Amino acid sequence: MRAPILDCPDGARLGELTNGMALEDTAAEQRTERESRPSPIDVHVGTRIRLRRTLLGMSQERLGEALGLTFQQIQKYERGVNRVGASRLFDLSRVLDVPISFFFDDMPEPLAATYGAQTTRRAAGFEGSDGMDDEALHKRETLELVRAYYKITDPSVRKRVFELIRSLAPSES
């Protein structure tokens, strides 16, 4: 139902003016609120940057140096406060040695559905549904284990360690 329109002495129509201002104010408030919060996709990309950086044992400062940035800028990217542009994403993929798609992998279902992304689960290079939850991939213990594993330089020793760990895990039946 529309508000009544009152004619003013100067020819303005009060109802139109009031309703127009109310709608404009509401839209401006919503726009300001949206602009003050990081985009969920920017936050996801930032989380993936931090995940890969920590898996490599790289500090924010070292990553910043490789990209010609300060560690504060890396922090802003990782929190999703600053959006990562296409050329910067390309540079990040090169320095972190991952394909660009890595930054969009493992996107939460609701977010992927909203923005039309695929929902493949390939966190940190692991594919398939193996019963691991996302929290297990982000624990310090997991990161330290992966780092230690990749520090083993002899491929045959690394393979034996892998087989040992696999044999200790419960069988998949």
C-alpha positions, 0 to 999 in steps of 0.5 A: 500500500502506498503512502498518501501523497500530499501536495506542498505549496511549492509544488513538491509532493510530500509522499513521493519525497519522503518515500523516495528518501526512505528508499534511498537511505535504506539502499545506502545503508545496505550498500555501506554494510555490504562494503564494510564486510569482506566478501565470503569468496575473498575470505575463502581465497585468503584462507587457502593462501594461508593454508598453502603458505603454512603447508610450505612453512613460509612466513608472511614476510617471506611470501611478501618479499617474493611478491614485492609486498609487505607482510601486512598486505599478506595479512589483509589478503589472508583475512579477506579484507583486501581482494586479490586481483587476477594478476596477484592471484597468478603471482601467488599461484606461481610462488606457492606452486599451486594452480590458480584453481587451488584457491577456489577448491574446497569451497563450502557448499552454500557459498559455491551454490550461491556463486555457481562454483563447483564443489569438488573437495581437493583441500591441499591437494587431497582429492575424494571424500576420505572421511577427513573433516576440514578441521583436521587439515587445519590443525598444527599437528597435520601441518607439521606432519606434512612438512616433516614428510616433505623434508624427507629427501629420499623418495624411497624412504618417503614412500616407506613412511607413507606405507607405514602410516597407511598400515597403522590407520584403520582399514577402509571397509 
